Each structure stands twice: as structure tokens, then as C-alpha cells.
Amino acid sequence: MASPEMELTSEPVLPSDEILARLLFGRSVSDISPIQALQLAQTANMLAGGGEIDFMGKMRQFLGVDQLELKPSGDTEGETSIRAGKYLGQNV
């Protein structure tokens, strides 16, 4: 059985890292935070078949949470918000 392949394309034509940034964060690669750039690089590496370096997974494990998200928190460059969550039970 062959491994599945995925190709990122857009109209107008954009580089694959730009497409991925817009898919993951809803913004241009030039507008993402340093943490998001790390997530973007990690995702691109995984999609390219490289070894997985799960930075966010390691942080979730270290903090003892089930969900962890870092994203820009305003119009000011460098402001980042952190959202963390813990599942209490199935679907809760």
C-alpha cells in the first residue's frame, strides 16, 4: 500500500509555508508570532515526512493539560495569549 501524499496549492499561487500559515492561523506567515512560527515549522516537517518534534505536546504533558494554544492577543506586536484546558470527562 502506498503512502498518502498531500500537496498544498492556492489561487493565486502562494508558497506552501504561506498556505499552511493561513490554514493553521488564518493569517499570513509574516503576521504570525514566534511561537506560531515554531508550530508552523513543526507541522511542515511532519507533513514532509520528517521526524516529529512535538513541542506543544511536550508542553501539554509538562503542564498537565489536554489542550494548549498560543496565539497573538492583540494588535501590538509580540503580545501572546495562552489558552489551556483540561478534560474532566468524556465530552466535558
Backbone hydrogen bonds, N-H to C=O, Kabsch-Sander energy under -0.5 kcal/mol:
donor,donor_aa,acceptor,acceptor_aa,energy
9,T,7,E,-0.6
18,E,15,P,-0.5
19,I,15,P,-2.1
20,L,16,S,-2.5
21,A,17,D,-2.1
22,R,18,E,-2.0
23,L,19,I,-2.2
24,L,20,L,-2.8
25,F,21,A,-2.8
26,G,21,A,-0.6
26,G,22,R,-1.0
27,R,21,A,-0.8
31,D,28,S,-1.8
32,I,29,V,-0.9
37,A,33,S,-2.3
38,L,34,P,-1.8
39,Q,35,I,-2.2
40,L,36,Q,-2.8
41,A,37,A,-2.5
42,Q,38,L,-2.3
43,T,39,Q,-2.6
44,A,40,L,-2.7
45,N,41,A,-2.3
46,M,42,Q,-2.2
47,L,43,T,-2.7
48,A,44,A,-1.7
49,G,46,M,-1.5
50,G,45,N,-2.6
53,I,51,G,-0.5
54,D,52,E,-0.6
55,F,53,I,-1.7
58,K,54,D,-2.4
59,M,55,F,-2.2
60,R,56,M,-2.7
61,Q,57,G,-2.3
62,F,58,K,-2.6
63,L,59,M,-2.5
64,G,60,R,-1.4
65,V,60,R,-2.0
66,D,85,G,-2.5
67,Q,85,G,-2.2
69,E,83,R,-2.7
71,K,81,S,-2.1
73,S,79,E,-1.7
79,E,76,T,-1.7
81,S,71,K,-3.6
83,R,69,E,-2.9
85,G,67,Q,-2.1
92,V,89,G,-2.0
